[in-house]
Amino acid sequence: MPSPDSYTDRILQDLEANENGFFQIENKAGKAYLKVTKAGAKGTKVELKDVLSRIKLFGVENCDVDQIKKIIAIADGRETEIGSWSKGTPEDSYVDISITEDQMSATLTLHPPKHGGSLMTEYQLREKIAGVGISIGIVDAVIINCIRSPEFLVPQIFAKGIPPIAGRDGEIKLHFRSDNKPNLEEDEHGRIDYKNIAIIQSVKPDVLLAEKIPPKPGQIGKTVTSVDIPCQEAKDTDWIIGPNVVERGGKLYSTLAGRPVLERNGEIRVDQVINLAAVDYSTGNVDFPGTIIVEDKIGDGFALTTNGSIIINSSVGKAFLKAKGDIVISGGFMGRGEGFIESDGNIYVKFVEQGKLSASGSIFIEEAAMHSELSAKDFISVIGGRGEIIGGTVIAGNSITCEKLGAIVETKTKVAIGTPPELLEELNRMRHELVEKESTLKKVQLTLQKLLEQSQKRDLKPEEKEMVAKLKDANEKYSGLLDTLQKQFDTALGSYEPSKTAFVEVQREIFPGVEVSFGVGKVYRPIINSVVGKTILQIGLDGNVNAERTLPSSSR
């Protein structure tokens, strides 16, 4: 391998070999002087016609062409008098230099010499540049080219400042999957196996969960006049250490076997996982801080509450489930008008019938949602099996996707799309209140019915008669409250300004009886016939609900 010095020598030799010949004519005290330099072995020699053309241009008089030929042939770089120059006073070339307002670049404009004046030398040009305070980012190639092959009166950028480089903030590198998104892969029949969506991860004790990547400092910049430009400082990052996690040397480790979780607020924790054969009278209601897995059924009227997730490997009846994490049900949810499922994450279920679901994330249903109340801040997807939404009320912040919307018997099906998060929270609060009032009213009506049945068989005791009167008052009161609350709910459902990118996508058919609301005065109803084929409902540029066959690219 050649040494660095020999490599440099070779570069210089190549430059010398490729250098073109050069000539200059100057006016000194009324006499013209010619200077010619040799070309390199591979360069272009100075030609007589070019020299004579410039002599004529400058108005040089009394020239001897044979002498000029000899000067070109010798090309020794010495100045030789070739004639007289009586026209005009010689003016040397000069340069104008300008600096941009932000001082991040500088431009020079070279003016030509006149009447045989001298061409500015490289040394003079660099002196001029230094004189205006430019010392950073000078492009030598531009400077050299200005002297060797000058382009007069053409502005050229010859210096560029050094922009600052922002620091890179510290970050947290996770060693577990944190997105909690399901593995929704379809089989050859286009169906999704909701039992195998791979949401629940697990770790053993003392497993690395996360580590801090330190911030990378930035670099200050400099203007062409060498003024420092500050860079954006890099920030360190911090984490929130949750339960069952320990920090050692800037790394987080699990302290027990369980499920690793990254919360929305940045908390990293490990949920302890419990497996229950069933939830019934043998367990009572379950309130557990970690993830709950139920292998079999949940008895009617029982409740599960957790800060983690809930995984149920069967169907669910009239149960009450509440989780800060995801809720995954391998079977269906048959709420019989009373069951309620609420998640701060996502909800996954095979089918829903007369159930109430509320998710701060999204809702995924495989087969169908029938006569149910669904609400999700993000989107609702009923795709994979039959994909039907029949009856009930369906509310989503961003999108609703299904195969069929409504039913052939024109079942009343209400859809609200594009609801802002704050309205969704208020609607959920009102829905909770409706559920509570409905539950109380049913108890009142059931007790009243039993007492009235008893009155047909025997005379009621005085205290029983008093109870009947109170129950009748309560029945009237709660019926009125429910009616008022339902009207308020319906009013709120049609009084919002929708998200402009929200949409409803129906793959196969929209039936009469369906009402899709995009908020204030923007309602879509198929009046007489079904709408067959893929249909996408969205607010158009004209502000009205449009039914299209494809989704605008802005909403994808």
Secondary structure, DSSP 8 states (H G I E B T S, - for coil): ---HHHHHHHHHHHHHHH---EEEEEEETTEEEEEEE---TTS----HHHHHHHHHHHT-BS--HHHHHHHHHH-BS--EEEEE--SS--B--EEEEEE-TTSSEEEEEEE--BTT-----HHHHHHHHHHTT--SSB-HHHHHHHHHS--TT--EEEEE-B--B--B--EEEESS--S------B-TTS-B-GGG------B-TT-EEEEEE--B--B-EE-TT--EE----------EE-TTEEEETTEEEESSSBEEEE-TTSEEEEE-EEEES-BSTTT-SEEESSEEEESS-B-TT-EEEESS-EEESS-B-S-EEEESS-EEESS-EE-TTT-EEEESS-EEEEEEES-EEEESS-EEEEEEEEEEEEEESSEEEE-SSS-EEEEEEEEESSEEEEEEES-TT---EEEEES--HHHHHHHHHHHHHHHHHHHHHHHHHHHHHHHHHHHHHS---HHHHHHHHHHHHHHHHHHHHHHHHHHHHHHHHTSS---TT-EEEEEEEE-TTEEEE-STT-EE---SS-EES-EEEEE-TTSSEEEESS--GGG-
